[in-house]
Amino acid sequence: MAAITPGGIAFLDADNALFRAFRHQRTARSGFDQPWIWIEDLDGDRNREFVGAGRPAFVLDHNADPIWGIPGGCEQFFLGDFTQDRGLQILCRNGNRVEIHSHDGQRIFVWEGRGYRLGQCWIDDFSSNRKLDLACESGSNHLFFDFRFDGPEEREGGAPDTMARGAANLTRTAALARGDRPLDLGGRQVTLAADGGELRITAADDGAVLARHTFGGEQLHSAAVVDLGHGPRLYIGDDRHHVHVFGADGEHLASVNVDPAGLRRDARVQVRRASANRIEDASRETVEGIFAGALDRFTQCYASRMGEDQTTRVGSMVAQLTIDGGGRVTEVQRRHSDLRSAELDGCIERELRSLRFSSATEGTGIASITLDFDFVDRR
């Protein structure tokens, strides 16, 4: 369950506990009339991703796992099909620099104009070729990008009119309170109202009050009915960064503080698989014990990186170590890593080089390790 708050986006698990939260600041020019958080299927796999504009800019998958991010954010941020590949891409503009990234962070296009000063930018299918283009103010003229060439075309006059691309991700409680947009809660239509710090859930047919709850805020922010495996539940967000959870019968189940500020991110690194060959003691118990003894150091590498970039990925790393006659690691070969962080990969490799094994029996020995990286947020 995702909850979009003024301070970012948070995720609750099926037990109504906070799972993860991501800080997010809307910049003054984040796509202008466009949303600052999208919920879209970017790559056509029928799972929706969470896309944040502003600072930082990021993409999270449907499990709230970070895919990639831009820690410094974007002055202007647009989401759409700029390349005609049947997916959606991210356009980020900072100053005179324009970049387009795929859903997984691969850079498709980059342009940095010297001698230009870009003003407000718009997107639309200006060239009528079934993909989005970009037009930006530049003095009394505008620059036009159709992303088929290395640079833009300068045209006289202001940028053409455009239709803003909208997305409705939340149901506004203002409409619910008026009774013109009821919610289906387990087969019963209900409306919401807030007055004097009290939340009321009312049956739409006869006006019966199903539940009252003091929520401590002044306004309701959003509401949705979601079934996470325990039957339909009503999730209501208020203006104090809390989500209130109610069962189908109106019973209050939980109130969760989803403000990303003040959270502690707990890094978790585990050994999934470990083995060794051609060393004196290659038993599974001994080899796994050597790697397990370094887990605290691996975890510190991961935690340090997350402190610099909250969109550091979860994932795995597979490495092969070469061991000499004295049990020292002489080489680390990274066979796989989907962490996509050179700093994190380098830190883990340095810790792997510091390990000591039993002596190699045939000149050199080999050890292999698969590490899994994950995290949760706690208050």
Buried (B, 14 or more C-beta within 10 A) or exposed (E): BBBBBEBBBBBBEEEBEBBBBBBBBBBEBBBEEBBBBBBBBBBEEEEBBBBBBBBBBBBBBBEBBBBBBBEEBBBBBBBBBBBEEEBBBBBBBBEBBBBBBBBBBEEBBEBEBEEBEBEEBBBBBBEEEEBBBBBBBBEEBBBBBBBEEEEBEEBEEEBEEBEEBEEEBBBEBEBBBEBEBBBEBBEBEBBBBBEEEEBBBBBBEEEEEBBEBEBBBEEBBBBBBEEBEEEBBBBBBBBBBBBBBBBBEBEBBBBBBBBBEEBEBEBBBBBEBBEBBBBEEBEEEBBBEBBEEBBEBBBBBBBBBBEEBBBBBBBBBBBBBBBBEEBBBEEBEBEEBEBBBEBBBEBBBEBBEEBEBBBBBEEBBBBBBBBBBBBBBEE
